[in-house]
Amino acid sequence: MAMKNLLKDDDIKKAIDQFKAVDSFDHKKFFDVVGLKALSADNVKLVFKALDVDASGFIEEEELKFVLKGFSADGRDLTDKETKAFLAAADKDGDGKIGIDEFEALVHE
């Protein structure tokens, strides 16, 4: 499922542009600007599935690096610092990866 089926093109572009600078990524602001916070839990879970590139049921650290590209080909890779901060914010059970419920809870916190 393409992000464009769930989110507005203008919101995606605005969010990608806002976080172009290295080490500027803030997941809370990104989720708000891109329109994720306004989606239902079910639709947030569809976004999760699109970001779970290997369909493992988890978003691992390596997949997090490319999360912005999951929204737009124009997105940059996250730095190691940004990736680790994002993972730490979402990984509530400490298993080193983000499950679907952890992702939904992070988006709607």
Backbone atoms as SQL, in Angstrom:
CREATE TABLE atoms (id INTEGER PRIMARY KEY, chain TEXT, resi INTEGER, resn TEXT, atom TEXT, x REAL, y REAL, z REAL);
INSERT INTO atoms VALUES
  (1, 'A', 1, 'MET', 'N', 0.849, -1.192, 0.000),
  (2, 'A', 1, 'MET', 'CA', 0.000, 0.000, 0.000),
  (3, 'A', 1, 'MET', 'C', 0.883, 1.239, 0.000),
  (4, 'A', 2, 'ALA', 'N', 0.613, 2.138, -0.901),
  (5, 'A', 2, 'ALA', 'CA', 1.372, 3.379, -1.007),
  (6, 'A', 2, 'ALA', 'C', 0.913, 4.372, 0.057),
  (7, 'A', 3, 'MET', 'N', 1.850, 5.122, 0.580),
  (8, 'A', 3, 'MET', 'CA', 1.536, 6.141, 1.588),
  (9, 'A', 3, 'MET', 'C', 0.527, 7.147, 1.034),
  (10, 'A', 4, 'LYS', 'N', 0.602, 7.378, -0.268),
  (11, 'A', 4, 'LYS', 'CA', -0.275, 8.375, -0.891),
  (12, 'A', 4, 'LYS', 'C', -1.737, 7.967, -0.841),
  (13, 'A', 5, 'ASN', 'N', -2.004, 6.702, -0.574),
  (14, 'A', 5, 'ASN', 'CA', -3.389, 6.253, -0.407),
  (15, 'A', 5, 'ASN', 'C', -3.932, 6.628, 0.969),
  (16, 'A', 6, 'LEU', 'N', -3.041, 6.894, 1.920),
  (17, 'A', 6, 'LEU', 'CA', -3.445, 7.191, 3.296),
  (18, 'A', 6, 'LEU', 'C', -3.175, 8.631, 3.704),
  (19, 'A', 7, 'LEU', 'N', -2.174, 9.238, 3.102),
  (20, 'A', 7, 'LEU', 'CA', -1.735, 10.581, 3.489),
  (21, 'A', 7, 'LEU', 'C', -1.772, 11.519, 2.288),
  (22, 'A', 8, 'LYS', 'N', -1.866, 12.808, 2.558),
  (23, 'A', 8, 'LYS', 'CA', -1.918, 13.803, 1.485),
  (24, 'A', 8, 'LYS', 'C', -0.514, 14.076, 0.948),
  (25, 'A', 9, 'ASP', 'N', -0.406, 14.175, -0.372),
  (26, 'A', 9, 'ASP', 'CA', 0.884, 14.464, -1.009),
  (27, 'A', 9, 'ASP', 'C', 1.538, 15.708, -0.427),
  (28, 'A', 10, 'ASP', 'N', 0.750, 16.771, -0.227),
  (29, 'A', 10, 'ASP', 'CA', 1.298, 18.027, 0.301),
  (30, 'A', 10, 'ASP', 'C', 1.872, 17.838, 1.699),
  (31, 'A', 11, 'ASP', 'N', 1.189, 17.039, 2.530),
  (32, 'A', 11, 'ASP', 'CA', 1.674, 16.794, 3.887),
  (33, 'A', 11, 'ASP', 'C', 2.962, 15.979, 3.869),
  (34, 'A', 12, 'ILE', 'N', 3.037, 14.998, 2.986),
  (35, 'A', 12, 'ILE', 'CA', 4.257, 14.195, 2.870),
  (36, 'A', 12, 'ILE', 'C', 5.420, 15.082, 2.457),
  (37, 'A', 13, 'LYS', 'N', 5.209, 15.904, 1.426),
  (38, 'A', 13, 'LYS', 'CA', 6.275, 16.793, 0.947),
  (39, 'A', 13, 'LYS', 'C', 6.705, 17.765, 2.040),
  (40, 'A', 14, 'LYS', 'N', 5.749, 18.343, 2.742),
  (41, 'A', 14, 'LYS', 'CA', 6.058, 19.291, 3.807),
  (42, 'A', 14, 'LYS', 'C', 6.893, 18.615, 4.910),
  (43, 'A', 15, 'ALA', 'N', 6.525, 17.400, 5.278),
  (44, 'A', 15, 'ALA', 'CA', 7.247, 16.678, 6.334),
  (45, 'A', 15, 'ALA', 'C', 8.660, 16.314, 5.885),
  (46, 'A', 16, 'ILE', 'N', 8.794, 15.826, 4.665),
  (47, 'A', 16, 'ILE', 'CA', 10.120, 15.461, 4.147),
  (48, 'A', 16, 'ILE', 'C', 11.006, 16.705, 4.081),
  (49, 'A', 17, 'ASP', 'N', 10.451, 17.816, 3.593),
  (50, 'A', 17, 'ASP', 'CA', 11.220, 19.065, 3.491),
  (51, 'A', 17, 'ASP', 'C', 11.630, 19.588, 4.862),
  (52, 'A', 18, 'GLN', 'N', 10.767, 19.451, 5.850),
  (53, 'A', 18, 'GLN', 'CA', 11.043, 19.982, 7.184),
  (54, 'A', 18, 'GLN', 'C', 12.234, 19.279, 7.847),
  (55, 'A', 19, 'PHE', 'N', 12.476, 18.032, 7.458),
  (56, 'A', 19, 'PHE', 'CA', 13.529, 17.254, 8.117),
  (57, 'A', 19, 'PHE', 'C', 14.667, 16.885, 7.162),
  (58, 'A', 20, 'LYS', 'N', 14.920, 17.756, 6.176),
  (59, 'A', 20, 'LYS', 'CA', 16.010, 17.522, 5.221),
  (60, 'A', 20, 'LYS', 'C', 17.388, 17.619, 5.880),
  (61, 'A', 21, 'ALA', 'N', 17.510, 18.495, 6.856),
  (62, 'A', 21, 'ALA', 'CA', 18.816, 18.704, 7.499),
  (63, 'A', 21, 'ALA', 'C', 19.201, 17.496, 8.351),
  (64, 'A', 22, 'VAL', 'N', 20.469, 17.145, 8.286),
  (65, 'A', 22, 'VAL', 'CA', 20.990, 16.032, 9.078),
  (66, 'A', 22, 'VAL', 'C', 20.766, 16.311, 10.564),
  (67, 'A', 23, 'ASP', 'N', 20.362, 15.279, 11.288),
  (68, 'A', 23, 'ASP', 'CA', 20.105, 15.338, 12.731),
  (69, 'A', 23, 'ASP', 'C', 18.957, 16.279, 13.119),
  (70, 'A', 24, 'SER', 'N', 18.026, 16.497, 12.179),
  (71, 'A', 24, 'SER', 'CA', 16.863, 17.340, 12.475),
  (72, 'A', 24, 'SER', 'C', 15.603, 16.528, 12.742),
  (73, 'A', 25, 'PHE', 'N', 15.661, 15.209, 12.540),
  (74, 'A', 25, 'PHE', 'CA', 14.459, 14.375, 12.629),
  (75, 'A', 25, 'PHE', 'C', 13.924, 14.302, 14.053),
  (76, 'A', 26, 'ASP', 'N', 12.635, 14.562, 14.174),
  (77, 'A', 26, 'ASP', 'CA', 11.910, 14.452, 15.444),
  (78, 'A', 26, 'ASP', 'C', 10.631, 13.678, 15.115),
  (79, 'A', 27, 'HIS', 'N', 10.533, 12.451, 15.626),
  (80, 'A', 27, 'HIS', 'CA', 9.410, 11.596, 15.226),
  (81, 'A', 27, 'HIS', 'C', 8.056, 12.202, 15.575),
  (82, 'A', 28, 'LYS', 'N', 7.949, 12.874, 16.729),
  (83, 'A', 28, 'LYS', 'CA', 6.658, 13.461, 17.118),
  (84, 'A', 28, 'LYS', 'C', 6.226, 14.537, 16.127),
  (85, 'A', 29, 'LYS', 'N', 7.141, 15.423, 15.787),
  (86, 'A', 29, 'LYS', 'CA', 6.818, 16.478, 14.824),
  (87, 'A', 29, 'LYS', 'C', 6.537, 15.884, 13.445),
  (88, 'A', 30, 'PHE', 'N', 7.348, 14.896, 13.066),
  (89, 'A', 30, 'PHE', 'CA', 7.149, 14.265, 11.752),
  (90, 'A', 30, 'PHE', 'C', 5.770, 13.635, 11.657),
  (91, 'A', 31, 'PHE', 'N', 5.382, 12.847, 12.674),
  (92, 'A', 31, 'PHE', 'CA', 4.072, 12.194, 12.658),
  (93, 'A', 31, 'PHE', 'C', 2.946, 13.213, 12.550),
  (94, 'A', 32, 'ASP', 'N', 3.114, 14.356, 13.200),
  (95, 'A', 32, 'ASP', 'CA', 2.096, 15.402, 13.158),
  (96, 'A', 32, 'ASP', 'C', 2.035, 16.052, 11.771),
  (97, 'A', 33, 'VAL', 'N', 3.189, 16.480, 11.262),
  (98, 'A', 33, 'VAL', 'CA', 3.236, 17.189, 9.981),
  (99, 'A', 33, 'VAL', 'C', 2.790, 16.285, 8.826),
  (100, 'A', 34, 'VAL', 'N', 3.208, 15.025, 8.838),
  (101, 'A', 34, 'VAL', 'CA', 2.874, 14.128, 7.731),
  (102, 'A', 34, 'VAL', 'C', 1.414, 13.668, 7.780),
  (103, 'A', 35, 'GLY', 'N', 0.754, 13.866, 8.916),
  (104, 'A', 35, 'GLY', 'CA', -0.662, 13.521, 9.034),
  (105, 'A', 35, 'GLY', 'C', -0.938, 12.179, 9.685),
  (106, 'A', 36, 'LEU', 'N', 0.094, 11.511, 10.188),
  (107, 'A', 36, 'LEU', 'CA', -0.109, 10.201, 10.821),
  (108, 'A', 36, 'LEU', 'C', -0.946, 10.286, 12.087),
  (109, 'A', 37, 'LYS', 'N', -0.724, 11.318, 12.894),
  (110, 'A', 37, 'LYS', 'CA', -1.451, 11.453, 14.166),
  (111, 'A', 37, 'LYS', 'C', -2.962, 11.500, 13.959),
  (112, 'A', 38, 'ALA', 'N', -3.378, 12.003, 12.799),
  (113, 'A', 38, 'ALA', 'CA', -4.805, 12.154, 12.527),
  (114, 'A', 38, 'ALA', 'C', -5.446, 10.858, 12.014),
  (115, 'A', 39, 'LEU', 'N', -4.624, 9.857, 11.691),
  (116, 'A', 39, 'LEU', 'CA', -5.162, 8.601, 11.162),
  (117, 'A', 39, 'LEU', 'C', -5.692, 7.711, 12.273),
  (118, 'A', 40, 'SER', 'N', -6.611, 6.859, 11.917),
  (119, 'A', 40, 'SER', 'CA', -7.123, 5.858, 12.856),
  (120, 'A', 40, 'SER', 'C', -6.016, 4.854, 13.169),
  (121, 'A', 41, 'ALA', 'N', -6.179, 4.126, 14.264),
  (122, 'A', 41, 'ALA', 'CA', -5.210, 3.094, 14.635),
  (123, 'A', 41, 'ALA', 'C', -5.043, 2.079, 13.509),
  (124, 'A', 42, 'ASP', 'N', -6.133, 1.705, 12.853),
  (125, 'A', 42, 'ASP', 'CA', -6.058, 0.734, 11.762),
  (126, 'A', 42, 'ASP', 'C', -5.226, 1.260, 10.592),
  (127, 'A', 43, 'ASN', 'N', -5.384, 2.541, 10.275),
  (128, 'A', 43, 'ASN', 'CA', -4.611, 3.119, 9.172),
  (129, 'A', 43, 'ASN', 'C', -3.144, 3.307, 9.549),
  (130, 'A', 44, 'VAL', 'N', -2.885, 3.625, 10.805),
  (131, 'A', 44, 'VAL', 'CA', -1.489, 3.713, 11.267),
  (132, 'A', 44, 'VAL', 'C', -0.828, 2.341, 11.115),
  (133, 'A', 45, 'LYS', 'N', -1.568, 1.297, 11.398),
  (134, 'A', 45, 'LYS', 'CA', -1.023, -0.059, 11.249),
  (135, 'A', 45, 'LYS', 'C', -0.759, -0.389, 9.777),
  (136, 'A', 46, 'LEU', 'N', -1.527, 0.171, 8.853),
  (137, 'A', 46, 'LEU', 'CA', -1.243, -0.001, 7.424),
  (138, 'A', 46, 'LEU', 'C', 0.064, 0.701, 7.051),
  (139, 'A', 47, 'VAL', 'N', 0.285, 1.870, 7.627),
  (140, 'A', 47, 'VAL', 'CA', 1.545, 2.584, 7.405),
  (141, 'A', 47, 'VAL', 'C', 2.705, 1.742, 7.950),
  (142, 'A', 48, 'PHE', 'N', 2.533, 1.183, 9.139),
  (143, 'A', 48, 'PHE', 'CA', 3.555, 0.309, 9.724),
  (144, 'A', 48, 'PHE', 'C', 3.905, -0.810, 8.746),
  (145, 'A', 49, 'LYS', 'N', 2.904, -1.449, 8.198),
  (146, 'A', 49, 'LYS', 'CA', 3.143, -2.574, 7.285),
  (147, 'A', 49, 'LYS', 'C', 3.914, -2.127, 6.049),
  (148, 'A', 50, 'ALA', 'N', 3.674, -0.910, 5.585),
  (149, 'A', 50, 'ALA', 'CA', 4.417, -0.389, 4.434),
  (150, 'A', 50, 'ALA', 'C', 5.885, -0.129, 4.804),
  (151, 'A', 51, 'LEU', 'N', 6.125, 0.274, 6.049),
  (152, 'A', 51, 'LEU', 'CA', 7.498, 0.545, 6.492),
  (153, 'A', 51, 'LEU', 'C', 8.251, -0.727, 6.864),
  (154, 'A', 52, 'ASP', 'N', 7.521, -1.788, 7.162),
  (155, 'A', 52, 'ASP', 'CA', 8.115, -3.085, 7.495),
  (156, 'A', 52, 'ASP', 'C', 8.489, -3.783, 6.189),
  (157, 'A', 53, 'VAL', 'N', 9.583, -3.323, 5.604),
  (158, 'A', 53, 'VAL', 'CA', 9.981, -3.721, 4.252),
  (159, 'A', 53, 'VAL', 'C', 10.147, -5.237, 4.118),
  (160, 'A', 54, 'ASP', 'N', 10.705, -5.890, 5.120),
  (161, 'A', 54, 'ASP', 'CA', 10.936, -7.338, 5.014),
  (162, 'A', 54, 'ASP', 'C', 9.749, -8.171, 5.503),
  (163, 'A', 55, 'ALA', 'N', 8.651, -7.493, 5.865),
  (164, 'A', 55, 'ALA', 'CA', 7.413, -8.154, 6.300),
  (165, 'A', 55, 'ALA', 'C', 7.637, -9.120, 7.468),
  (166, 'A', 56, 'SER', 'N', 8.549, -8.729, 8.371),
  (167, 'A', 56, 'SER', 'CA', 8.860, -9.562, 9.536),
  (168, 'A', 56, 'SER', 'C', 7.870, -9.359, 10.676),
  (169, 'A', 57, 'GLY', 'N', 7.059, -8.311, 10.580),
  (170, 'A', 57, 'GLY', 'CA', 6.161, -7.968, 11.675),
  (171, 'A', 57, 'GLY', 'C', 6.791, -6.971, 12.637),
  (172, 'A', 58, 'PHE', 'N', 8.007, -6.538, 12.308),
  (173, 'A', 58, 'PHE', 'CA', 8.737, -5.569, 13.120),
  (174, 'A', 58, 'PHE', 'C', 9.470, -4.596, 12.207),
  (175, 'A', 59, 'ILE', 'N', 9.687, -3.386, 12.721),
  (176, 'A', 59, 'ILE', 'CA', 10.575, -2.451, 12.048),
  (177, 'A', 59, 'ILE', 'C', 11.877, -2.489, 12.836),
  (178, 'A', 60, 'GLU', 'N', 12.903, -3.037, 12.198),
  (179, 'A', 60, 'GLU', 'CA', 14.205, -3.153, 12.832),
  (180, 'A', 60, 'GLU', 'C', 15.016, -1.882, 12.585),
  (181, 'A', 61, 'GLU', 'N', 16.122, -1.770, 13.312),
  (182, 'A', 61, 'GLU', 'CA', 16.965, -0.580, 13.231),
  (183, 'A', 61, 'GLU', 'C', 17.364, -0.269, 11.789),
  (184, 'A', 62, 'GLU', 'N', 17.725, -1.285, 11.019),
  (185, 'A', 62, 'GLU', 'CA', 18.148, -1.065, 9.625),
  (186, 'A', 62, 'GLU', 'C', 17.004, -0.478, 8.796),
  (187, 'A', 63, 'GLU', 'N', 15.775, -0.908, 9.029),
  (188, 'A', 63, 'GLU', 'CA', 14.629, -0.355, 8.305),
  (189, 'A', 63, 'GLU', 'C', 14.336, 1.081, 8.749),
  (190, 'A', 64, 'LEU', 'N', 14.592, 1.386, 10.021),
  (191, 'A', 64, 'LEU', 'CA', 14.350, 2.739, 10.524),
  (192, 'A', 64, 'LEU', 'C', 15.214, 3.772, 9.815),
  (193, 'A', 65, 'LYS', 'N', 16.422, 3.389, 9.435),
  (194, 'A', 65, 'LYS', 'CA', 17.311, 4.327, 8.742),
  (195, 'A', 65, 'LYS', 'C', 16.645, 4.893, 7.492),
  (196, 'A', 66, 'PHE', 'N', 15.791, 4.094, 6.878),
  (197, 'A', 66, 'PHE', 'CA', 15.190, 4.470, 5.597),
  (198, 'A', 66, 'PHE', 'C', 13.717, 4.862, 5.732),
  (199, 'A', 67, 'VAL', 'N', 13.281, 5.179, 6.946),
  (200, 'A', 67, 'VAL', 'CA', 11.865, 5.450, 7.188),
  (201, 'A', 67, 'VAL', 'C', 11.349, 6.625, 6.354),
  (202, 'A', 68, 'LEU', 'N', 12.141, 7.670, 6.183),
  (203, 'A', 68, 'LEU', 'CA', 11.677, 8.818, 5.397),
  (204, 'A', 68, 'LEU', 'C', 11.485, 8.438, 3.931),
  (205, 'A', 69, 'LYS', 'N', 12.322, 7.532, 3.424),
  (206, 'A', 69, 'LYS', 'CA', 12.166, 7.068, 2.042),
  (207, 'A', 69, 'LYS', 'C', 10.909, 6.216, 1.897),
  (208, 'A', 70, 'GLY', 'N', 10.424, 5.673, 2.996),
  (209, 'A', 70, 'GLY', 'CA', 9.174, 4.933, 2.970),
  (210, 'A', 70, 'GLY', 'C', 7.977, 5.834, 2.687),
  (211, 'A', 71, 'PHE', 'N', 8.148, 7.116, 2.980),
  (212, 'A', 71, 'PHE', 'CA', 7.089, 8.092, 2.722),
  (213, 'A', 71, 'PHE', 'C', 7.274, 8.772, 1.367),
  (214, 'A', 72, 'SER', 'N', 8.537, 8.960, 0.955),
  (215, 'A', 72, 'SER', 'CA', 8.831, 9.632, -0.307),
  (216, 'A', 72, 'SER', 'C', 10.233, 9.259, -0.773),
  (217, 'A', 73, 'ALA', 'N', 10.384, 9.046, -2.061),
  (218, 'A', 73, 'ALA', 'CA', 11.707, 8.750, -2.617),
  (219, 'A', 73, 'ALA', 'C', 12.678, 9.894, -2.371),
  (220, 'A', 74, 'ASP', 'N', 12.151, 11.098, -2.112),
  (221, 'A', 74, 'ASP', 'CA', 12.988, 12.263, -1.850),
  (222, 'A', 74, 'ASP', 'C', 13.507, 12.302, -0.412),
  (223, 'A', 75, 'GLY', 'N', 13.021, 11.406, 0.436),
  (224, 'A', 75, 'GLY', 'CA', 13.440, 11.400, 1.837),
  (225, 'A', 75, 'GLY', 'C', 14.900, 10.997, 1.972),
  (226, 'A', 76, 'ARG', 'N', 15.546, 11.517, 2.992),
  (227, 'A', 76, 'ARG', 'CA', 16.944, 11.172, 3.243),
  (228, 'A', 76, 'ARG', 'C', 17.018, 9.999, 4.211),
  (229, 'A', 77, 'ASP', 'N', 18.200, 9.422, 4.321),
  (230, 'A', 77, 'ASP', 'CA', 18.429, 8.387, 5.322),
  (231, 'A', 77, 'ASP', 'C', 18.604, 9.060, 6.679),
  (232, 'A', 78, 'LEU', 'N', 18.088, 8.436, 7.726),
  (233, 'A', 78, 'LEU', 'CA', 18.322, 8.946, 9.074),
  (234, 'A', 78, 'LEU', 'C', 19.757, 8.640, 9.484),
  (235, 'A', 79, 'THR', 'N', 20.325, 9.505, 10.312),
  (236, 'A', 79, 'THR', 'CA', 21.658, 9.245, 10.846),
  (237, 'A', 79, 'THR', 'C', 21.568, 8.142, 11.904),
  (238, 'A', 80, 'ASP', 'N', 22.697, 7.603, 12.285),
  (239, 'A', 80, 'ASP', 'CA', 22.707, 6.589, 13.345),
  (240, 'A', 80, 'ASP', 'C', 22.111, 7.151, 14.633),
  (241, 'A', 81, 'LYS', 'N', 22.444, 8.400, 14.940),
  (242, 'A', 81, 'LYS', 'CA', 21.925, 9.054, 16.151),
  (243, 'A', 81, 'LYS', 'C', 20.394, 9.155, 16.097),
  (244, 'A', 82, 'GLU', 'N', 19.856, 9.596, 14.967),
  (245, 'A', 82, 'GLU', 'CA', 18.406, 9.729, 14.804),
  (246, 'A', 82, 'GLU', 'C', 17.726, 8.360, 14.873),
  (247, 'A', 83, 'THR', 'N', 18.334, 7.378, 14.231),
  (248, 'A', 83, 'THR', 'CA', 17.775, 6.032, 14.209),
  (249, 'A', 83, 'THR', 'C', 17.693, 5.458, 15.619),
  (250, 'A', 84, 'LYS', 'N', 18.774, 5.597, 16.372),
  (251, 'A', 84, 'LYS', 'CA', 18.810, 5.060, 17.739),
  (252, 'A', 84, 'LYS', 'C', 17.804, 5.782, 18.649),
  (253, 'A', 85, 'ALA', 'N', 17.653, 7.094, 18.480),
  (254, 'A', 85, 'ALA', 'CA', 16.685, 7.855, 19.282),
  (255, 'A', 85, 'ALA', 'C', 15.259, 7.428, 18.949),
  (256, 'A', 86, 'PHE', 'N', 14.972, 7.229, 17.677),
  (257, 'A', 86, 'PHE', 'CA', 13.651, 6.795, 17.226),
  (258, 'A', 86, 'PHE', 'C', 13.347, 5.406, 17.793),
  (259, 'A', 87, 'LEU', 'N', 14.308, 4.506, 17.692),
  (260, 'A', 87, 'LEU', 'CA', 14.133, 3.148, 18.206),
  (261, 'A', 87, 'LEU', 'C', 13.907, 3.166, 19.716),
  (262, 'A', 88, 'ALA', 'N', 14.697, 3.946, 20.431),
  (263, 'A', 88, 'ALA', 'CA', 14.574, 4.019, 21.896),
  (264, 'A', 88, 'ALA', 'C', 13.203, 4.550, 22.306),
  (265, 'A', 89, 'ALA', 'N', 12.668, 5.498, 21.540),
  (266, 'A', 89, 'ALA', 'CA', 11.362, 6.077, 21.870),
  (267, 'A', 89, 'ALA', 'C', 10.232, 5.072, 21.685),
  (268, 'A', 90, 'ALA', 'N', 10.378, 4.181, 20.713),
  (269, 'A', 90, 'ALA', 'CA', 9.288, 3.265, 20.371),
  (270, 'A', 90, 'ALA', 'C', 9.394, 1.886, 21.014),
  (271, 'A', 91, 'ASP', 'N', 10.604, 1.419, 21.253),
  (272, 'A', 91, 'ASP', 'CA', 10.839, 0.037, 21.696),
  (273, 'A', 91, 'ASP', 'C', 10.576, -0.095, 23.198),
  (274, 'A', 92, 'LYS', 'N', 9.313, -0.254, 23.547),
  (275, 'A', 92, 'LYS', 'CA', 8.917, -0.300, 24.964),
  (276, 'A', 92, 'LYS', 'C', 9.270, -1.620, 25.639),
  (277, 'A', 93, 'ASP', 'N', 9.368, -2.714, 24.862),
  (278, 'A', 93, 'ASP', 'CA', 9.669, -4.004, 25.499),
  (279, 'A', 93, 'ASP', 'C', 11.159, -4.353, 25.459),
  (280, 'A', 94, 'GLY', 'N', 11.974, -3.471, 24.877),
  (281, 'A', 94, 'GLY', 'CA', 13.418, -3.647, 24.910),
  (282, 'A', 94, 'GLY', 'C', 13.963, -4.760, 24.038),
  (283, 'A', 95, 'ASP', 'N', 13.218, -5.175, 23.008),
  (284, 'A', 95, 'ASP', 'CA', 13.698, -6.266, 22.162),
  (285, 'A', 95, 'ASP', 'C', 14.529, -5.788, 20.974),
  (286, 'A', 96, 'GLY', 'N', 14.758, -4.485, 20.869),
  (287, 'A', 96, 'GLY', 'CA', 15.599, -3.952, 19.806),
  (288, 'A', 96, 'GLY', 'C', 14.909, -3.736, 18.482),
  (289, 'A', 97, 'LYS', 'N', 13.587, -3.811, 18.485),
  (290, 'A', 97, 'LYS', 'CA', 12.816, -3.590, 17.263),
  (291, 'A', 97, 'LYS', 'C', 11.451, -3.032, 17.646),
  (292, 'A', 98, 'ILE', 'N', 10.744, -2.502, 16.661),
  (293, 'A', 98, 'ILE', 'CA', 9.451, -1.869, 16.905),
  (294, 'A', 98, 'ILE', 'C', 8.345, -2.774, 16.362),
  (295, 'A', 99, 'GLY', 'N', 7.464, -3.197, 17.255),
  (296, 'A', 99, 'GLY', 'CA', 6.304, -3.982, 16.858),
  (297, 'A', 99, 'GLY', 'C', 5.176, -3.063, 16.422),
  (298, 'A', 100, 'ILE', 'N', 4.162, -3.639, 15.824),
  (299, 'A', 100, 'ILE', 'CA', 3.052, -2.863, 15.278),
  (300, 'A', 100, 'ILE', 'C', 2.313, -2.077, 16.365),
  (301, 'A', 101, 'ASP', 'N', 2.109, -2.677, 17.535),
  (302, 'A', 101, 'ASP', 'CA', 1.425, -1.970, 18.620),
  (303, 'A', 101, 'ASP', 'C', 2.295, -0.868, 19.208),
  (304, 'A', 102, 'GLU', 'N', 3.605, -1.100, 19.266),
  (305, 'A', 102, 'GLU', 'CA', 4.525, -0.065, 19.749),
  (306, 'A', 102, 'GLU', 'C', 4.511, 1.132, 18.803),
  (307, 'A', 103, 'PHE', 'N', 4.467, 0.863, 17.507),
  (308, 'A', 103, 'PHE', 'CA', 4.446, 1.938, 16.517),
  (309, 'A', 103, 'PHE', 'C', 3.163, 2.748, 16.637),
  (310, 'A', 104, 'GLU', 'N', 2.050, 2.069, 16.728),
  (311, 'A', 104, 'GLU', 'CA', 0.759, 2.768, 16.841),
  (312, 'A', 104, 'GLU', 'C', 0.722, 3.600, 18.116),
  (313, 'A', 105, 'ALA', 'N', 1.224, 3.068, 19.222),
  (314, 'A', 105, 'ALA', 'CA', 1.243, 3.808, 20.483),
  (315, 'A', 105, 'ALA', 'C', 2.150, 5.039, 20.380),
  (316, 'A', 106, 'LEU', 'N', 3.286, 4.909, 19.699),
  (317, 'A', 106, 'LEU', 'CA', 4.202, 6.034, 19.530),
  (318, 'A', 106, 'LEU', 'C', 3.564, 7.140, 18.693),
  (319, 'A', 107, 'VAL', 'N', 2.875, 6.767, 17.641),
  (320, 'A', 107, 'VAL', 'CA', 2.231, 7.760, 16.776),
  (321, 'A', 107, 'VAL', 'C', 1.167, 8.532, 17.546),
  (322, 'A', 108, 'HIS', 'N', 0.409, 7.842, 18.370),
  (323, 'A', 108, 'HIS', 'CA', -0.719, 8.483, 19.068),
  (324, 'A', 108, 'HIS', 'C', -0.411, 8.926, 20.494),
  (325, 'A', 109, 'GLU', 'N', 0.868, 8.952, 20.884),
  (326, 'A', 109, 'GLU', 'CA', 1.174, 9.398, 22.259),
  (327, 'A', 109, 'GLU', 'C', 1.025, 10.881, 22.422);
